[in-house]
Amino acid sequence: VLLAQGLPPGARLYTVEVDPRHAAVAEKVIRLAGFDEQTVELIVGPSEEVIPRLREKHGLPKADFVFMDHWKRCYLRDLQLLESHQLLAEGATVLADNVLFPGAPHFLQYAKTCGKYRCKVHRASLEY
């Protein structure tokens, strides 16, 4: 909801939730916050199945901003899926939560060394 509140006019937020029960709760919160399906689209399914269909099934041409806050072991796979399906806009920002602890070392190593990204780690003292 906080990300959606910061959207510029005409922008769209896609959010992916693997667990249908969590998705049902999230859907209610999103709609209670006043966002319609044209502004915030909740997609239910595992990211490895959702990402390849984002353009075809959900109309995403390219993402300007990607926020990863799911299973850390999936960060690298999902980033590479976004790349291979050409879903990242030129200059896109990819923000990945908790890459140091509990950690996503393979993702972090890739982001730092592949030559495609400027990588910056921000340390935070609070979870929320």
C-alpha positions, 0 to 999 in steps of 0.5 A: 500500500505504501508503494502504491501511494507513491505511484505517479499518475498513470503508473501501475503496481504489480505485486506477486504473492505465492500463497493464496491465503496471504493473497486474499488478505492482501487483496482486501487491504489493497482495495480497502486502501482505495486502489483499483485493479488498474492501479494495483494488480495482485498476481497469485502464483510462484514468481518463477511462473508469474515473471515469464507471463508478465508481459503477455498475460498482465500487460507489463511492457518493462518495469522501472522499479522492482522490489524483492522481498520474498524468499532470498534464495529466489532473488537471483533466479527471479532477477535473471528471469526478469533479464531474460524476458527483457522486463527491466527498463533501461535504468530500472531500479532493483531493490532487494530486501535483506540481502545481508541477513538472512542473506542472498549471497549469490544474488548480491555477488551477481549484482556486483560483478555481472557488469549490468548494475550499479550496486549499493548496499544500504544497512538499516537498523530497523526491520519496519 
